Amino acid sequence: MAERKGETSRENIELERELDDKQSLELDIERLRGALQVMKNMEDDNDVDLKQKMKEIEEILEAKEELSRVLTVKHWRNNDELQDACKELIKEIIDEEDEKLKALKDEYGEDVFKAVSRPSKR
């Protein structure tokens, strides 16, 4: 169980890192959109360099947006896996406690069992 708990903690840290990366990517995308919009407002039909730079920014923007979509899907999958792992870990803990609670009930009676088992059901 301790091994699974450690694995869940590592997965959670990785998920947080991926979320930070995705947020950074989204900020970069917004910055590029802003730069592109400024260039479009300054656009001159005869300015070949500006048109080339705009095309490059549009290509970078498309690649980053695709990466953002991929990271979003990966984040959802990892989050689902982490939620499943947490549920499994909680189930293992409750199952272990059930054995101890049964022994407690046998030894000390129903009143003590209820007093102890209520908080663990939260």
C-alpha positions as CSV (number, residue, x, y, z in Angstrom):
1,M,0.0,0.0,0.0
2,A,2.9,2.4,0.8
3,E,4.3,1.7,-2.7
4,R,1.0,2.6,-4.3
5,K,0.7,5.7,-2.2
6,G,4.2,6.8,-3.3
7,E,3.3,6.1,-6.9
8,T,0.1,8.1,-6.6
9,S,2.1,11.0,-5.2
10,R,4.6,10.9,-8.1
11,E,1.7,10.8,-10.6
12,N,0.1,13.8,-8.8
13,I,3.4,15.8,-9.0
14,E,3.7,14.9,-12.7
15,L,0.2,16.0,-13.4
16,E,0.8,19.3,-11.7
17,R,4.0,19.8,-13.8
18,E,2.1,19.0,-17.0
19,L,-0.6,21.5,-15.9
20,D,2.0,24.2,-15.4
21,D,3.5,23.4,-18.8
22,K,0.1,23.7,-20.4
23,Q,-0.7,27.0,-18.7
24,S,2.6,28.4,-19.9
25,L,1.9,27.2,-23.4
26,E,-1.5,28.9,-23.3
27,L,0.1,32.2,-22.3
28,D,2.5,31.8,-25.1
29,I,-0.3,31.2,-27.6
30,E,-2.1,34.3,-26.4
31,R,1.1,36.3,-26.8
32,L,1.5,35.1,-30.3
33,R,-2.1,35.9,-31.2
34,G,-1.6,39.4,-29.9
35,A,1.6,39.8,-31.9
36,L,-0.1,38.5,-35.0
37,Q,-3.1,40.8,-34.5
38,V,-0.7,43.8,-34.2
39,M,1.1,42.8,-37.4
40,K,-2.2,42.4,-39.3
41,N,-3.2,45.9,-38.2
42,M,0.2,47.2,-39.5
43,E,0.0,45.1,-42.7
44,D,1.2,46.7,-45.9
45,D,0.6,44.8,-49.1
46,N,4.1,45.6,-50.3
47,D,5.9,44.5,-47.1
48,V,7.1,41.0,-48.0
49,D,9.2,40.7,-44.7
50,L,6.1,41.4,-42.6
51,K,4.0,38.9,-44.5
52,Q,6.7,36.2,-44.1
53,K,7.0,36.9,-40.4
54,M,3.2,36.7,-40.0
55,K,3.2,33.4,-41.9
56,E,5.9,32.1,-39.6
57,I,4.0,33.2,-36.5
58,E,0.8,31.6,-37.8
59,E,2.6,28.3,-38.3
60,I,4.1,28.5,-34.8
61,L,0.7,29.3,-33.4
62,E,-0.9,26.4,-35.1
63,A,1.8,24.0,-33.8
64,K,1.4,25.3,-30.3
65,E,-2.4,25.1,-30.4
66,E,-2.1,21.5,-31.5
67,L,0.4,20.8,-28.7
68,S,-2.1,22.4,-26.3
69,R,-4.9,20.1,-27.4
70,V,-2.6,17.1,-27.0
71,L,-1.6,18.2,-23.5
72,T,-5.3,18.7,-22.6
73,V,-6.2,15.2,-23.6
74,K,-3.1,13.8,-21.8
75,H,-4.1,15.8,-18.7
76,W,-7.6,14.4,-18.8
77,R,-6.3,10.8,-19.1
78,N,-3.7,11.3,-16.4
79,N,-6.3,12.9,-14.1
80,D,-8.7,9.9,-14.7
81,E,-5.9,7.5,-13.9
82,L,-5.0,9.4,-10.8
83,Q,-8.6,9.5,-9.6
84,D,-8.9,5.7,-10.1
85,A,-5.6,5.2,-8.2
86,C,-6.9,7.4,-5.3
87,K,-10.2,5.5,-5.2
88,E,-8.3,2.2,-5.2
89,L,-6.1,3.4,-2.4
90,I,-9.1,4.6,-0.3
91,K,-10.8,1.2,-0.8
92,E,-7.7,-0.6,0.4
93,I,-7.5,1.6,3.5
94,I,-11.2,1.1,4.2
95,D,-10.9,-2.6,3.7
96,E,-8.0,-2.8,6.2
97,E,-9.9,-0.7,8.7
98,D,-13.0,-2.9,8.3
99,E,-11.1,-5.8,9.7
100,K,-9.9,-3.8,12.6
101,L,-13.4,-2.3,13.2
102,K,-14.9,-5.8,13.3
103,A,-12.4,-6.9,15.9
104,L,-13.1,-3.7,17.9
105,K,-16.9,-4.4,17.7
106,D,-16.4,-7.9,18.9
107,E,-14.1,-6.8,21.8
108,Y,-15.8,-3.6,23.0
109,G,-19.4,-3.7,21.7
110,E,-21.7,-1.8,19.4
111,D,-21.5,1.6,21.0
112,V,-17.7,1.8,20.7
113,F,-17.9,0.4,17.1
114,K,-20.3,3.2,16.1
115,A,-18.3,5.9,17.7
116,V,-15.2,4.8,15.9
117,S,-16.6,3.9,12.5
118,R,-18.7,7.1,11.9
119,P,-15.6,9.3,11.5
120,S,-13.9,6.9,9.1
121,K,-16.9,6.9,6.8
122,R,-16.5,10.7,6.0
